[in-house]
Amino acid sequence: MKLGVRWTLHGDGRTPAPGAVVRPDERLSWPRTAGLGAQHVVAMFGASFVAPVLMGLDPNLAIMMSGVATVIFLLATRGTVPSYLGCSLSFVGVAAAIRASGGSSATVTGAVFVVGAVLFLVGLAVRRFGARIIHAAMPPVVTGAVVMLIGFNLAPVTASTYWPQDQWTALLVMLFTGLAVVCLRGFWSRIAIFLGLVFGYALSWILDLTLGRIHSMSPGGEVTDHWRLDLSGVGKADWIGLPSFHGPSFEWSAILVALPVVIALIAENAGHVKAVGEMTGDNLDDKLGTAIAADGAASMLSTAVGGPPNTTYSENIGVMAATRVYSTAAYWAAAGFALLFGLCPKFGAVVAAIPGGVLGGITVILYGMIGLLGAQIWINAKVDLRNPLNLVPAAAGIIIGVGGVKLTFSDTFELGGIALGTIVVITGYHVLRAFAPAHLKAAPTEQEPLLDSGTSSYEKDSGGAAKN
């Protein structure tokens, strides 16, 4: 059985010819392949390490399981879909909501384990019936709205938890990261989040040396005098050791909060497979179900031992686009590096020591980018938000998700935020579509929209001429 672990040497194994592409079943020399693997780890480092810290999980275990997840994905797709699986940022809001209601790390990983199981089943269904079942159940207007509310639901976390710990550091980190994203080119722009973390780390250290302790909210939520950068845990950590494992705990309330993220993960995987197919020139539509199922299986394994869920990473697509090297051998090398990092507790302690003000500056941009990916889905699919069939369920669901609107059923059960917003978007769209007149189901809408497109009364004249 072909498992995608054999590659032919591309050219002389050194530098690809101008315009040449190193295909998934090819490789460069092993030293160069290892270097590319390290580059992929660095590319996903910023977001993939920030995510477990924000979720309150062990960053060492996160990086170790990202390596394991990548191996599972490469084996499942038999080396045809180059991809690195890192910790999914889509679950940060879920973790915050679960912890706010009294849930523990085990409760978080238990809820996410169920999401992984559902994602695995969705992947099997896509393999059996094709991608059309996804398009039918979750058209772009629904997918975009859910991704948007998941991202923007995180805004209060930044505003109330991270930013107040050191507002000026947060502001400077935000500005630096924004400049890095916009002004840098190629690979460097792809690791802008990582560069922002390094800048914030160094800035906090310098401010501690020059200004002393800061009087602000501490990570524990109390207003005290404390150091911005506390490296005491780094000195105590061992160089070599296993990360902290724990089993999942299952609670229905937490599971219901986490389930909507399935939609975001499906969208991420579908976009990744499509992008890789376009870059390599291969039609990978038949691999979509396998990719989704592999992601689900990898997330189940990770959360079963206390790690975070995983998903495909757009940062690594950027590295492939920049280098034109799509060799899965590089991803096997990346997985190997991730496993080694996971066995270094001191490395994880450095990550865990990221100051709250730094996270404040990073998450302002990061959370906003997650939310605006939903808008990008709408733009790519040319969703007409002037059509009330699209506008009404999306508008209602986003406000519920972002505002934290709750629906209380009893003293022990309520729906709110991400879960309720997603339910409103999905059920609202399909129920309204079932009752909507035929002309609203066609695109573009044939009636006067609820919201106009900003055109003036002159332009609305049927003849296009100015009215007198």
C-alpha positions as MATLAB code, in Angstrom:
seq = 'MKLGVRWTLHGDGRTPAPGAVVRPDERLSWPRTAGLGAQHVVAMFGASFVAPVLMGLDPNLAIMMSGVATVIFLLATRGTVPSYLGCSLSFVGVAAAIRASGGSSATVTGAVFVVGAVLFLVGLAVRRFGARIIHAAMPPVVTGAVVMLIGFNLAPVTASTYWPQDQWTALLVMLFTGLAVVCLRGFWSRIAIFLGLVFGYALSWILDLTLGRIHSMSPGGEVTDHWRLDLSGVGKADWIGLPSFHGPSFEWSAILVALPVVIALIAENAGHVKAVGEMTGDNLDDKLGTAIAADGAASMLSTAVGGPPNTTYSENIGVMAATRVYSTAAYWAAAGFALLFGLCPKFGAVVAAIPGGVLGGITVILYGMIGLLGAQIWINAKVDLRNPLNLVPAAAGIIIGVGGVKLTFSDTFELGGIALGTIVVITGYHVLRAFAPAHLKAAPTEQEPLLDSGTSSYEKDSGGAAKN';
ca = [
       0.000    0.000    0.000;
       1.323    3.388   -0.963;
       1.555    5.602    2.122;
       3.301    8.564    0.548;
       6.619    8.013    2.296;
       8.741    7.519   -0.809;
       9.975   10.394   -2.921;
      12.037   10.805   -6.067;
      14.884   13.315   -6.052;
      13.995   16.534   -7.860;
      16.744   17.466  -10.310;
      20.088   17.630   -8.574;
      18.368   17.935   -5.181;
      19.696   21.428   -4.636;
      17.880   24.331   -6.272;
      14.785   23.871   -8.470;
      15.047   25.355  -11.953;
      13.360   28.758  -12.461;
       9.603   28.216  -12.605;
       9.914   24.551  -11.622;
       7.738   23.009   -8.935;
       8.828   20.324   -6.472;
       5.791   18.065   -6.417;
       4.424   16.267   -3.312;
       6.065   12.979   -4.358;
       9.442   14.642   -4.948;
      12.053   16.005   -2.572;
      15.237   18.012   -2.469;
      18.358   16.777   -0.685;
      17.721   15.724    2.900;
      19.573   18.689    4.466;
      17.478   21.091    2.372;
      14.337   19.110    3.136;
      15.089   19.344    6.849;
      15.600   23.086    6.487;
      12.240   23.448    4.773;
      10.648   21.393    7.544;
      12.081   23.738   10.164;
      10.750   26.672    8.142;
       7.253   25.192    8.242;
       7.466   24.814   12.033;
       8.519   28.448   12.383;
       5.714   29.558   10.047;
       3.034   28.001   12.235;
       4.837   28.802   15.465;
       3.189   32.123   16.262;
      -0.447   31.120   15.937;
      -0.033   27.486   16.929;
       1.724   28.358   20.195;
      -0.469   31.321   21.027;
      -3.601   29.169   20.710;
      -2.853   26.621   23.483;
      -1.662   29.404   25.796;
      -4.932   31.259   25.215;
      -6.866   28.028   25.796;
      -4.996   27.334   29.042;
      -3.411   24.111   27.734;
       0.181   22.845   27.808;
       2.124   24.359   24.856;
       4.632   21.493   24.924;
       1.856   18.969   24.486;
       0.323   21.157   21.777;
       3.460   21.181   19.635;
       4.083   17.471   20.200;
       0.549   16.533   19.152;
       0.725   18.848   16.155;
       3.596   16.683   14.942;
       1.596   13.507   15.575;
      -1.448   15.026   13.850;
       0.637   15.931   10.808;
       1.891   12.343   10.537;
      -1.696   11.029   10.736;
      -2.814   13.467    8.041;
       0.054   12.598    5.682;
      -0.546    8.870    6.101;
      -4.314    9.188    5.613;
      -3.976   11.239    2.439;
      -1.107    9.015    1.276;
       1.204   11.926    0.669;
      -1.024   13.672   -1.879;
      -2.029   16.697    0.224;
       0.994   18.488    1.742;
      -0.144   20.010    5.007;
       0.891   20.798    8.560;
      -1.730   20.464   11.294;
      -1.392   22.953   14.135;
      -3.565   24.032   17.050;
      -6.827   25.549   15.813;
      -7.508   29.139   16.855;
     -11.210   28.593   16.220;
     -11.519   26.973   19.657;
     -10.050   29.842   21.682;
     -13.451   31.460   22.192;
     -14.956   28.090   23.033;
     -12.316   27.470   25.699;
     -12.870   30.936   27.162;
     -16.631   30.384   27.325;
     -16.280   26.959   28.947;
     -13.809   28.234   31.548;
     -15.990   31.268   32.269;
     -18.800   28.888   33.235;
     -16.525   26.974   35.624;
     -15.144   24.337   33.277;
     -11.653   22.867   33.664;
      -9.009   21.936   31.096;
     -10.491   18.426   31.049;
     -13.910   19.909   30.262;
     -12.417   21.917   27.398;
     -10.623   18.942   25.860;
     -13.677   16.716   26.365;
     -15.900   19.120   24.454;
     -13.359   19.465   21.682;
     -12.928   15.679   21.505;
     -16.606   15.432   20.549;
     -16.065   18.083   17.877;
     -13.218   15.991   16.475;
     -15.478   12.932   16.411;
     -18.186   14.855   14.540;
     -15.589   16.187   12.102;
     -14.373   12.635   11.496;
     -17.932   11.481   10.713;
     -18.448   14.452    8.394;
     -15.294   13.452    6.550;
     -16.573    9.909    6.095;
     -19.890   11.284    4.819;
     -18.102   13.516    2.320;
     -16.104   10.532    1.098;
     -19.340    8.601    0.600;
     -21.656   11.261   -0.844;
     -19.305   13.942   -2.138;
     -18.742   17.578   -1.238;
     -22.269   18.501   -2.368;
     -23.657   17.604    1.064;
     -21.489   20.321    2.604;
     -22.607   22.910    0.083;
     -26.257   21.986    0.620;
     -26.168   22.128    4.427;
     -23.722   25.013    4.780;
     -23.788   27.431    1.850;
     -21.273   30.308    1.894;
     -23.655   32.734    3.608;
     -23.938   30.322    6.550;
     -20.256   29.352    6.684;
     -19.104   32.951    6.470;
     -21.455   34.083    9.233;
     -20.381   31.295   11.604;
     -16.666   31.920   11.039;
     -17.269   35.635   11.593;
     -19.135   35.228   14.870;
     -16.524   32.755   16.157;
     -13.750   35.303   15.585;
     -15.553   38.385   16.844;
     -16.879   36.524   19.889;
     -13.278   36.660   21.147;
     -13.163   40.472   21.323;
     -14.130   40.635   25.035;
     -11.272   38.250   25.885;
      -8.741   40.730   24.532;
     -10.487   43.769   25.979;
     -10.993   42.423   29.514;
      -8.188   39.868   30.005;
      -5.036   40.683   28.031;
      -5.036   44.358   27.083;
      -5.484   45.693   30.670;
      -2.367   43.829   31.852;
      -0.113   46.270   29.966;
      -1.953   48.582   27.610;
       1.082   50.430   26.217;
       2.993   47.239   25.427;
      -0.182   45.884   23.828;
      -0.486   49.005   21.672;
       3.148   48.873   20.524;
       2.956   45.138   19.781;
      -0.232   45.699   17.792;
       1.447   48.436   15.725;
       4.618   46.392   15.174;
       2.681   43.280   14.141;
       0.490   45.284   11.783;
       3.553   46.816   10.131;
       5.171   43.367    9.855;
       2.091   41.904    8.167;
       1.788   44.754    5.672;
       5.362   45.831    4.990;
       7.344   42.596    5.035;
       7.450   40.338    2.002;
       7.414   36.617    1.320;
       8.240   34.278    4.164;
       8.755   37.086    6.695;
       5.212   38.336    6.288;
       4.000   34.785    6.937;
       5.645   34.727   10.351;
       4.518   38.232   11.338;
       2.681   36.898   14.404;
       5.855   35.167   15.551;
       7.879   38.332   14.992;
       5.283   40.274   16.992;
       5.702   37.825   19.870;
       9.493   38.177   19.791;
       9.217   41.973   19.693;
       6.762   42.012   22.599;
       8.887   39.598   24.615;
      11.980   41.788   24.192;
      10.028   44.999   24.824;
       8.577   43.657   28.087;
      12.060   42.624   29.253;
      13.465   46.081   28.470;
      10.574   47.857   30.210;
      11.077   45.692   33.305;
      14.760   46.664   33.385;
      14.174   50.371   32.847;
      10.810   51.083   34.518;
      10.530   48.284   37.067;
       7.297   46.547   37.943;
       3.987   47.576   36.475;
       0.860   48.310   38.545;
      -1.940   46.668   36.591;
      -4.134   43.615   36.367;
      -2.121   40.432   36.738;
      -2.782   37.209   34.794;
      -4.801   36.061   37.800;
      -7.156   39.030   37.477;
      -5.935   41.003   40.515;
      -4.528   44.528   40.283;
      -1.006   44.277   41.756;
       2.598   45.332   41.208;
       4.214   42.620   39.083;
       6.862   42.010   36.449;
       5.699   42.107   32.866;
       7.902   39.143   31.961;
       8.078   36.426   34.617;
      10.746   33.870   33.698;
      10.773   32.043   37.025;
       9.079   29.025   35.465;
      11.741   28.827   32.734;
      14.544   28.360   35.255;
      12.692   25.568   37.019;
      11.773   23.669   33.833;
      13.833   20.681   32.677;
      15.531   20.563   29.304;
      14.141   17.117   28.503;
      10.873   15.626   29.696;
       7.339   14.645   28.783;
       4.559   17.241   28.610;
       1.596   17.244   30.969;
      -1.091   14.740   29.945;
      -4.669   14.566   31.206;
      -7.881   12.828   30.174;
     -11.033   14.541   28.849;
     -14.235   15.172   30.784;
     -17.591   15.361   29.025;
     -20.330   17.882   29.876;
     -23.288   18.578   27.590;
     -23.238   22.320   28.171;
     -19.598   22.542   27.109;
     -20.126   20.241   24.121;
     -22.966   22.404   22.795;
     -20.744   25.474   23.007;
     -17.968   23.744   21.060;
     -19.958   21.973   18.320;
     -20.442   25.014   16.033;
     -16.696   25.138   15.424;
     -17.153   22.050   13.224;
     -18.361   24.430   10.517;
     -15.187   26.522   10.718;
     -12.988   23.407   10.559;
     -14.816   22.103    7.498;
     -14.354   25.470    5.807;
     -10.655   25.545    6.721;
     -10.008   22.046    5.375;
     -11.993   22.639    2.193;
     -10.111   25.874    1.546;
      -6.761   24.214    2.217;
      -7.366   21.280   -0.128;
      -8.627   23.634   -2.839;
      -5.616   25.947   -2.475;
      -3.097   23.097   -2.560;
      -4.808   21.616   -5.608;
      -4.567   24.922   -7.465;
      -0.892   25.361   -6.582;
       0.166   21.833   -7.531;
      -2.125   21.561  -10.547;
      -3.755   18.396   -9.172;
      -7.477   17.850   -8.768;
      -7.784   16.992   -5.086;
     -11.572   17.161   -4.756;
     -11.699   13.416   -4.133;
      -9.333   13.903   -1.171;
     -11.541   16.398    0.659;
     -13.426   13.788    2.679;
     -10.202   12.016    3.619;
      -8.585   15.294    4.684;
     -11.553   16.229    6.878;
     -11.696   12.758    8.439;
      -7.936   12.786    9.086;
      -8.204   16.172   10.778;
     -11.006   14.840   12.964;
      -9.083   11.698   13.903;
      -5.956   13.714   14.738;
      -7.968   16.109   16.911;
      -9.571   13.197   18.749;
      -6.175   11.683   19.514;
      -4.740   15.008   20.664;
      -7.639   15.929   22.957;
      -7.799   12.392   24.355;
      -4.430   12.989   26.037;
      -5.084   16.619   27.026;
      -3.858   18.460   23.941;
      -5.673   20.992   21.763;
      -7.531   20.257   18.510;
      -5.714   20.630   15.200;
      -6.429   22.025   11.775;
      -4.640   22.799    8.506;
      -2.607   26.006    8.542;
      -2.750   28.768    5.936;
       0.682   29.983    7.079;
       2.190   26.815    5.612;
       0.352   27.351    2.345;
       2.188   30.667    2.196;
       5.537   28.936    2.676;
       4.738   26.502   -0.135;
       3.641   29.329   -2.425;
       6.835   31.267   -1.705;
       9.226   28.330   -2.141;
       7.227   26.373   -4.779;
       8.235   23.251   -2.860;
       5.217   21.033   -2.154;
       7.171   17.964   -1.070;
       5.464   16.025    1.706;
       8.962   14.999    2.820;
       9.358   18.537    4.186;
       6.223   18.047    6.278;
       7.527   14.781    7.668;
      10.643   16.710    8.689;
       8.441   19.412   10.246;
       6.566   16.767   12.233;
       9.881   15.425   13.512;
      10.992   18.869   14.697;
       7.633   19.391   16.430;
       8.033   16.132   18.348;
      11.503   17.201   19.503;
      10.241   20.610   20.665;
       7.464   18.867   22.558;
      10.017   16.954   24.603;
      11.675   20.153   25.874;
       9.727   21.527   28.892;
      12.019   24.560   29.071;
      10.914   25.522   25.570;
       7.283   25.283   26.633;
       7.976   27.377   29.735;
       9.367   30.153   27.543;
       6.161   30.110   25.516;
       3.957   30.018   28.604;
       5.763   33.118   29.942;
       4.489   35.344   27.118;
       3.316   38.539   28.904;
      -0.377   39.361   28.905;
       0.208   42.744   27.305;
       1.965   41.054   24.383;
      -0.964   38.694   23.928;
      -3.255   41.727   24.033;
      -1.500   43.330   21.075;
      -1.334   40.084   19.131;
      -4.942   39.026   19.713;
      -6.375   42.376   18.646;
      -5.154   41.567   15.155;
      -5.425   37.778   15.323;
      -9.028   37.604   16.512;
     -10.083   40.246   14.033;
      -8.427   38.327   11.211;
     -10.312   35.176   12.187;
     -13.614   37.031   12.096;
     -12.890   38.727    8.784;
     -12.159   35.361    7.185;
     -15.922   34.987    7.313;
     -16.296   38.161    5.286;
     -13.738   36.808    2.835;
     -15.881   33.693    2.367;
     -18.815   35.947    1.487;
     -16.732   37.965   -0.963;
     -15.294   34.905   -2.717;
     -18.765   33.374   -3.074;
     -20.329   36.731   -4.072;
     -22.959   36.472   -1.350;
     -25.609   39.171   -1.848;
     -26.342   40.652    1.570;
     -29.025   42.892    0.083;
     -31.142   39.775   -0.238;
     -33.105   39.416    3.035;
     -32.843   35.628    2.807;
     -29.080   36.012    3.321;
     -29.126   39.154    5.421;
     -31.600   38.281    8.177;
     -30.191   34.980    9.543;
     -26.576   36.179    9.202;
     -27.300   39.473   10.961;
     -29.211   37.853   13.822;
     -26.684   35.065   14.360;
     -23.660   37.369   14.345;
     -25.157   39.772   16.897;
     -26.098   36.843   19.155;
     -22.617   35.331   18.862;
     -20.676   38.564   19.290;
     -22.896   40.022   22.002;
     -23.154   36.861   24.057;
     -26.960   36.758   23.910;
     -28.317   33.861   25.974;
     -31.442   31.725   25.884;
     -32.187   30.184   29.298;
     -34.144   26.913   29.398;
     -33.680   26.038   33.073;
     -31.458   26.772   36.049;
     -28.897   24.288   34.750;
     -29.107   24.682   30.969;
     -28.811   27.660   28.655;
     -27.611   28.382   25.128;
     -25.691   31.494   24.220;
     -22.859   33.095   22.306;
     -21.248   30.927   19.646;
     -23.630   27.970   20.060;
     -26.880   29.949   19.899;
     -25.571   32.227   17.137;
     -24.640   29.250   14.978;
     -28.005   27.568   15.513;
     -29.798   30.767   14.532;
     -27.718   31.173   11.355;
     -28.110   27.569   10.156;
     -31.718   26.892   11.095;
     -32.776   30.452   10.316;
     -31.388   30.279    6.795;
     -32.933   26.923    5.928;
     -36.315   27.683    7.544;
     -36.556   31.052    5.815;
     -35.499   29.475    2.531;
     -38.282   26.895    2.859;
     -40.903   29.662    3.143;
     -39.296   32.313    0.928;
     -40.783   33.157   -2.486;
     -38.944   31.769   -5.475;
     -37.521   35.095   -6.614;
     -35.572   35.485   -3.340;
     -33.881   32.126   -3.885;
     -32.481   33.285   -7.216;
     -29.405   35.481   -7.483;
     -29.455   38.404   -7.717;
     -32.619   39.321   -5.814;
     -35.375   40.811   -7.924;
     -37.032   42.936   -5.250;
     -36.025   46.140   -3.516;
     -33.433   45.040   -0.916;
     -33.796   45.708    2.794;
     -30.498   47.608    2.665;
     -29.483   49.472   -0.452;
     -25.969   49.280   -1.839;
     -25.170   52.895   -1.167;
     -26.135   54.098   -4.638;
     -27.628   57.541   -4.966;
     -31.091   58.389   -6.195;
     -29.537   59.513   -9.454;
     -28.094   56.048  -10.121;
     -31.350   54.346   -9.203;
     -33.175   56.067  -12.034;
     -34.081   53.456  -14.632;
     -32.456   55.422  -17.397;
     -29.291   56.073  -15.436;
     -29.718   59.848  -15.936;
     -29.926   62.392  -13.176;
     -33.390   63.197  -11.933;
     -34.563   66.788  -12.155;
];
